[in-house]
Amino acid sequence: MKRRHSLTFAAIITACFALLGCNEESNNSAVSATVSAPETFNWKMVTAWPKNYPALGTSAERLAERINSMSNGRLTIKVYAGGELVPPMEVFDAVSRSTAEMGHGAAYYWKGKTDTAQFFTSVPFGLSAIEMNAWLHKGDGLQLWEEAYRPFGVKPFAIGNSGMQMGGWFNKEIHSVDDLKGLKIRMPGLGGEVLNRLGATTVNLPGSEVFTALQTNTIDASDWVSPYNDLAFGLHKAAKYYYYPGWQEPQAVLEMIINQAAWDSLPSDLQAIVTEAIRAGNADMLDDFTWNNARALAELKDADVQLRRFPDDVLQAMQDESAQVLNDLANTSELNQRIWDSIQAFQKQVTQMHEISEKELYNWRD
């Protein structure tokens, strides 16, 4: 009898330990499941570009793919071309209002929100692409950019650069400054203000509307980007003369803006992934333009495009007026003055280096 009770008691104890073991395994499994299933984020990116447009639209798509891969699917981004979710010129507002977490565009499109934004795309007769990248990422450019956008709840990044642009497509030849007077020209940013002061009338159109506006003589001339993008839009079929140099945009930063609250919601490792993916995209776009502009220019020449250089006196007038436009912009706020002072100081310094390096190489190698 005692032996039977002892066996029963032992069986009960064994069963209890077994149950405890099951519960422990169950708890461990739950903990393991929690660890292996980190929080995921699904974001939207709106852009100012047509879908899959070379270098600009494709850059946005590549960035989304890169972030998805680097984060192992923890952050996925759906890209919307200009007009799919919001109009191209409303990208900034969409990100500021949290309609989308990310936006891909160009800062000078938002000058109606803050005139300071214009400094962060391009300055007439200003920094080159490599110089602008250095000022943004090694100087105080990015910090000043962040300060400018902070009131809108938006965090900016440089997502690419077109490099040196062209002066634009014209339906008449420019022999003197007087030939600019009365022309209706599509040109955003500070270059547009310069042309306004020289007697032209400038408008800001999204790229998707440039061809039709030129072809129908709604406008007389337009800048866009450079041979790679201009060829893709077929602008050589809508205007006769292709002018250089791109005095108005010696480089052009493309920007990625992120809603600040959305950014703050990301864990630090995902923030690092996004930052490095954007830096990679910034370099990739400049490579893309440098490679494809050379090829596209050759194709445009084969199509009998009439290349024209702006006359020296026209370039001189543009440079003189640019200096005044920039000084006037700097005088509108303390922040603008700090930005312009910073750009000028770095340009003066870096020019001394490039006068004896880049410039000499270009003068002699061919």
N, C-alpha and C positions, 0 to 999 in steps of 0.2 A: 504493500500500500504506500509506504513511504517512498519506495523507489518510483512508483507511478507518479506521485506528486512531484518528485524531483525532476522527472523527465518532462512533465507538463510545464513546470516552471522554467526549465531550460529552454523549452520550445518557445515559450512566450518571450523570454529575454532575447532569443535569437531573432524572432520575428520583429521585435521592437528595433533591434539594431539594423535589421534589414530595411525597415521603414524609414529609420533615420537616414540610412545610406541613400535611399531613393530620394528622400526630401533634399538631402545635400546635393545629390546629382542634379535634381530638378532646379535647385537654386543656382548651382554653378552653370547649368545650361542657360538659365534666364540671364545671368550676368554676362555669359559669353555672347548670347544673342544681342544684348544691349551694346556690348563693346564692338561687335562686328557689324552693327547697323548704325553708323553715325548719321547725323542730320544731313539731309540733302536740301539743295536750293535749286529752284527753277526760275530763271530770270528771262526777261525780254530785253532785246537790244533793238532800238529804232535807229535808222540811218538816214542820211540826206541823199543817198545815192540810188540809182536804178539797181535792180536785182542783178547780181553777178557782174556788175560793171568792173572792167579791168582795174586792178590795183586798189581802187577805193571800195567798191562793193565786195570784191573777193577778199580783201583784207579783213573785213568784218566777219565773213564766213570762216576764214582760216583761224581767226582769233577764237571764235566760239568753239571750233573743233579742238584747238590746242588746249583751251581751258578744260573742256570736257575730258580730254585724254589725261592731262596732267593731274586732274582731281579725281580720276577714276570714277567719273560719273557723279561725284558729289555736288558739282555745280554745273548745271546744263543751261545753255543759253539759246533761245530761239531768236533768230535774226529776221527783222522786218525791213524790207527795202523802203525807200522814200515813197510815201503815199499808201503803203499797205496798212499801217496802223495809224500813223499821223503824217501830215504833209512834211516834205523835206525841211522846210524852214521852221518847223515847230518841234524839232528834236530837243532843243534845250528846255523848252517849257514842259515837254512830256517827261523828261528825267527829273526836272525840278519838282513837278507835281506828283511824282511816283507812278505815272501811267506806265513807265518802263524803268527798269533799274539802270540800263546803260544806253548811251547814245553815241553814235559815230558821225562826226561832221567836221566843220571847220569853225574856229572861234569867231572869225569876223562876220559870220552869218548872224551872230547874236548882238551886234552893236546896238540894236534897239533896246536891249535889256541892260547892257552896260558898255559904254564906249571903250572901256579898258580892254575888252576882249580882243580888239583889233590888234593889239601888240603881239598876241600869242599865235597869230597865223603867219603874218609877214609884215615887214617894214620896208617901204620903198627904198631902194639903194642900200639895203641893210645887210644883215648877217646871211651867210651861206647856210646850206643845210647842216654841214658838219659843225659850223660855228654855233648855229642855233641849238643843236643838240647839246653842245658843250655848255652853253649858257644855261639851258634848262636844267641839266642833270648834274653839272658840277658847279655852276654859279648859283645865283639866287633866283633864277627864272621860275622854276617850278613852285617855289614857296610864294613868290609874288602872284603867280597864277592862281594858286589855291586861295590866297587872300582875296583876290578879286571875285572868285566864285562862291566863297563861303556864305555870303548873305542869301544865296539862292539854294542852299542845301545841296550843292553839287561839287564833286571832287574831280578835277581834271587830270588827264595823263596825255602825253604825246604818243599817238598810235602809229605815226608814219610821217613821211615827208616826200613831197613830189620832186624835191630838188629844184634847180633853176627852171623857171617857167618861160614860156614864150610871151611876146608882147601882145599877141592877139590876132584875130582875123578881121580884115577890113574890106569893105566893098569899094573903097577908093584909096588912092595913094596919098601918103602924107609927106608933103615936101617942106612944110613949115608949120609953126604953131597955129597959124591962122586956119590951116586945114582941119584942125580939131574942133574949131568953133561950130556949134550947131549940130554936131554929130550926136546921135543917140547911141550910147555904148553900154553894153553889159559889163560892169566891172564892180565887184564888191570891195569892201574894205577901204584902206587908206588911199590906195591907188585911185579908186573911184572919186574920192574927194579931191585929189589933185587934178584929175581931168575936169571935174566940175568947175574948179577955179580957173582952168585954162579955157573955159568956154563950151565944153561939151556938156551933155546931159547924160548922167549915168543911171542905170537901173540895176537891180539885183534879181536875177532870175536863177532858178535851179537849173542844173546842167541839162536835164531832160527837155527843157524848153528852148535851149539855145539854137539848135539847128533850125527849127521852124521859124523862130523870130528873125534869124538872119535871112533865111530863104524868102520870107514874105516881106522883107524890108521893114519889119516892125522895129528893128534896130539896124544901125549902120555898121556896127562893129561889135566884137565881143572877145574878151579873153576867156579862156577856159582853163586848160592846164598846160599841156605840152604834147608833143607829137603822139605819144602812146594813147592818151585819152582823146585827143582831138581827132585822130584817125578813127577811133572806135565810134565816135558820134558822126563821122562823115562830114565834118565841118568844112573840109576842102571842097565839098560839092555845093556849099551854100555861100561861100565868100571867096574872093579872088586872090587877096594878098595876105601873106602870113608874115607878121612883123616880129622882129627881135631887136634887142634883148628884152627879157621880162623884167624891166626896171621896177615894176609894181610889186613883183613877188620873186625876189632873188632866191627864195625858197618858200615853201608853204607847209606849215605844220598841220597835220590832220590830228584831230583830238578824239580821245575817248573820255566821255564824262560818265560818272557813276553817282547815283543818288546817295547822298551821304548816310542816310539812315540805313539803306540797304548795305552799304559798305561796312558800317559799324556792326551789322548783324552777323557778318561772316566771322568764323574763327580765324585766328592769326595765321594758321597754315594756308587756308584758302586765300586770305588777303595776299600772302606772299606769292602764291601760285598766280593769281591774277596780275600782280605787279610784274612778275618776271615774264609772263606770257605777253603782256602789253609791250614790255621792253623788246622782246624778240620780234613782235609785230612791227615795232617802230623801225628796226633795222631792216626787216624783210621788205617793207614797202619801198624804202629808198633803193635797195638793190633791184627791186622790180622795175622801178621807173628808170634807173640808170641803164639797165640792160635793154629794156624795151623801147625807150625813147630813141636810142641810136638806130634800132631796127626800123621803127616807125618813120623816122625822118627820111631814111633812105627810100622807103615806100612812097612817102609824100612827094619826094623829088621825082621819082619815076612817074608820078601822076601829074607832073608838070605844075606843081604848086609854085607860085611866084613868091619866093622868099625876098623880104625887104628888111633892111636895117633902118631903124629910125635915124633921121639926120642928127648930126651932133648938136645943132642949135635947139632941136626939139627935145633931145635928151637933157640938155643943159637946163631948159625951161622946166622940164619935169623934175629935175633934181632940186632946183631952186625952190619950186613950189612945194615939193615934198618936205623940205626942211621947215618951211613955214607951217604946213599942216601938222607936222609932228610936234613942233613947239606949241602950237595952239592946243593940241590935244593934251599935251603934258600939263599945260596951265589950268586945265579944267578941274584937277583934283590933286591932292597930295600924293595919293597912290600912283596916279599916272606919271607924276613927276619923278617919283622914285624908280618906276619901271623904265622910263625913258633915259634917266641918268645911268641906270645900270647897263642898259643895252649899249649906250654910247661909249661908256667906259671900257666895256669888254671889246667892242668893235675896234676902238682905237688901239687897244693892246694887241689883239689877235691879228690885225692888219699888218703890223710890223713883222710878224712871223710869216704870214702868207705872201707878203711882198717878195720875200727872198726864198720862198719855197714853192707853193702852189702856182703863183703867177709866173715865176721864172720857168717852171717846168712847162706850163701851157704855151708860153711864148717860144720855147725852143724845141720841144719834142717833135713838132710836125713841120 
